[in-house]
Amino acid sequence: MTAAGIRSLLYISAVQSQSGDGVLSLQSRINIGVLSRDFEVSLAVVGPVTVEGLHRLRVDLGPARVTGGFETSSADRDCERGLRKLMKARFGDTKLNARLQTTIQRNAEAFDAIVVDGLLSWPYRPVGTDVPLAFIPYGQGMAAEGDDVAVADSDLRDPYLLEVCDEVDMLFIRPSLASKLSERGVSMRRLQCSFSHPTGARPTLAEVDFNLTEPRMGFTGYLGDSGNVASLEWFLEEIWPVAQRAIPGVEFHIVGSAPSSDLQQRLARMSRVVLHWSTDDRQLLDQRCRVVVEPLLFETHVDAKLVNAMARGIPTVTTRHATRRAHFRMRSGVVVADSREDMVVAINRLMSDSVFWKQAAREGMVAAREQLPRFELAHCIRRELNRANRAGVAP
């Protein structure tokens, strides 16, 4: 646990070659973003990664620490035989980086939980520790059908995979793949977490009718989070005054819990701004909001925020800054503004142009709902690690 009393988590993930500048896969990025809500996350990157790549992860995902990219040394050894084919295909060699292994092992006891994401990360897990450990066999783009890399039946019959699965207490994989692993002999005790779904984590899904909405903008987020509040305050200072002048009768509805007394007082003094003290994002639908705004200038869990916003069936407007930090698959479902002026223009158009509105709503829903199973997996990991920490031991 950190000095501030926040629980700390070590996330070990391998470079995903098909994820481009993002370094890690979409599933890995989503996991880190969701876990960051409850843990201070430190990230260890397995495989060849540049200084620029590590910096990109710091900016995009906001971990407390990022390590990886160590040079090779004479202490490096070949990985286990069962992993050599996969490692050779992904990284071009079969050597384990001894410096990264040593760094992880030395610091393992400082963490309250550990996540090992993918088979290539497994050799880097710390040993001889009682810290709860979660294992994701196919986190790097191989989580289920339709992902970056498909999981073939032959992969699930891999003796090395089955041996690893027998060593872990918490195993997380999509339900369809968990069923197949069960058929291969992996015990249900280890697979049970994969069949459970989070409660309250899924965004409210709806088919919104433009004609039933009002000229209202919506924003939702936990108002006890400094990043959320900083983005909201930027919007109130830079965008809201201009939007009021440009859009007759527009209202701004803010949904969130735990706002500070200063924020409450400030919002109460503002014209046509309504604060709904709630954790239920359905308020955006109940209040007939026509547009959702997600400035996302200061938050670290950009992908999670965007997918929840898009999935609701209300067009979402965000900043270019947010899409630079988001995974490329998130970018097709939002209306992106390059400047403050562009954001007001985009909001105004969505308020008045029903054809543009319907297109933006449809594209957002398609992009987001494709990603929701990934978020369900991430929330499942989050919930089980919280449960393990409350119990004080791994289940």
Order of alpha helices (4+ residues) and beta strands (2+ residues): beta-alpha-beta-alpha-beta-beta-alpha-beta-alpha-beta-beta-alpha-alpha-beta-alpha-alpha-beta-alpha-alpha-beta-alpha-beta-alpha-beta-alpha-beta-alpha-beta-alpha-alpha
